[in-house]
Amino acid sequence: MHVRAATLDDAVAICRIYNAGIAERNATFETRLRSPAEVAQWFDGRHPIVVVEETGAVIAFAATSSYRPRECYAGIAEFSVYVDPDARGRKAGRLAMAALLAAAEQAGFWKLVSRVFVENSTSRRLLAAVGFREVGVYEHHAQLDGVWRDVVIVERLLGRAVASS
């Protein structure tokens, strides 16, 4: 496996993997499948996106996105990580997250945050393994297919935030 910065040429593969995650209903509140053109909009020049390749095919990605618009939060990004269903259990998610952490720090972010469904033990184990801490639980955070879902809030400090703690 090889990890690298994503390019616009990866939008189709990223879209395929993300849409699989949407369809499975265990990693996101999103219900509408995305198009490659919508995924291409993620490439804003500010938020790192990385992909993991195996034999030339993208099998995983991790991406950052905006957290909040207020200036005081400029160094915080939300993140997500998705692995192709056929590639799970082979450490592709861990490779993607390690690369994303480095890229996010290089881009000037001091913290990454996300929310994970409480029952998504695979993601929770992965994030703990790469240094995220669970901050708390949002109960009944939102509904997915008419069912209230709870999420665990995760965070990891980077760079200068780590040095000053």
N, C-alpha and C positions, 0 to 999 in steps of 0.2 A: 504494500500500500504506500501511496505517496500523497502528501498533503501540500496544498498550494493555495495561493490567493485565487479567489474566483474571478472570472471575467464574464462579460456579457454573453460570451459564447456558451457559458454554463447554465444560462437561464432555463433552457428546456429541461435539462437534467434536474436542476434544483426544483423546478415546478413539479416534475413527476414525483420526486421524493416527498415534497411538501404535500401534494395532493393525496398521496398514500396515507400520510399522517392525518390529514383532515378526514378521510374516509374511515379510518380506524376508530376515531372518536376517543382516543386515549391520551392525546398530547396537546390539543388545542381546542378552544371554544369555536374556532372558525368552522363553518359548515358549507360555505360556498367554495367550490374548487376554483383555483386560480389559473390564469393563462400565463404563458411565458412572457408576454408583454407586461403583465402586472408584476411578475417577478423581476423583470428588467428594471423596473422603477426602484427596486431596493438599492441599486448601484448608484448611490448619491455622492460618492467621492469622500464621504465623511465616515461612514459606518463599514467596518471591515466585514467581509464575507469570505469564508474559506471552504474549500472542498477537499474531499478525500477521494482519490482515484485508485482503482485496482484494475490492472490490465487495460488501461485507457478509458475505463468507464467511471463516471462519478457515482459513488456509492453512499456518500454522506456529505452533509454540509452543516456549517454553523454560521450564524449571522448575528450582527448587532443591528439595533434600530433605535430610534429616538425614545427617550424616557419621558421627559417633560419639557415644555417649551421655555420655562423660566431659565434665565441666564445662570442662576446659582447651580442648576443641575446639568450644566453643559458637559461635565466630565463623567456623567453617568449614562450608561446605555443599557437597554434591555437586550436580551439575547435569546436565541433559540438554537436547538440542535436537532437534526433529523437524520435518520439512517434508513437507507433502502431496506424494506422488509426482508429481502433475500440476503442481506449482508449483516444482519444483526448478530451479535455475539462474537464478533471478530475484532473488537476494539476500534472500529472506525469512528465511533462517537467520541471516544477518548482522544484519539488523534486530532479530530476536528476541534474539540474543545481546547486542547493544549495549544494548537495553532491560533485559535481565536483569542485566547487569553493574551498571547504574545502580541498579536496584531492590534488588539484593543489598547494595550498598554502603549505600544508604539504610536498609536493614533492619538494618544493623550487622554484616554479615559482613565479614571481612578476607581471606578466601580462598575461591575456588571450585576444586573438583577434580573430575576424572572419569577414566574409562578409555575408550579408543577402540580398536576392533579395528585391529591394525597395518595391515591392508590397506584400511581405510576412508580412502582418501586425500582424499576430498571433505571429510569432517569434520575431518581433520587440517589441511587447508589453511584451512578456515573458522576453526578455533580459533587457528591461528597468526596469521591476519589480524586477530583481535580481541585479540591480546596474550597468549595462553596460551603457556606453554613446555612442551615435552616433557621430563619428568623422568627417565623410564626406561621399561623394558618389563617387565611381568610375563609370564614365559613360562608356558605351559600354565596360564593363570589359571583356566579352567573349560572344561567341555565344552559344546558346542552341537551337538545332534543327533549325539552320539557322537564328535565331533571336538574335540580340544584346540585352544583358541584363545589366542593371545597378545594382550595389550592394551598400548597405550601409556598411561602415566600423564601427565595434563596438569594444570597448575595455573596460576592467575593470582591475584596479590595485589591487594587492593583497599584503598582508603582509608588508614587509619592504618598498615597494614602496609607500604604503598608508601612513605609518608612517612618511616618509620623505617628503611628499608633503605639 
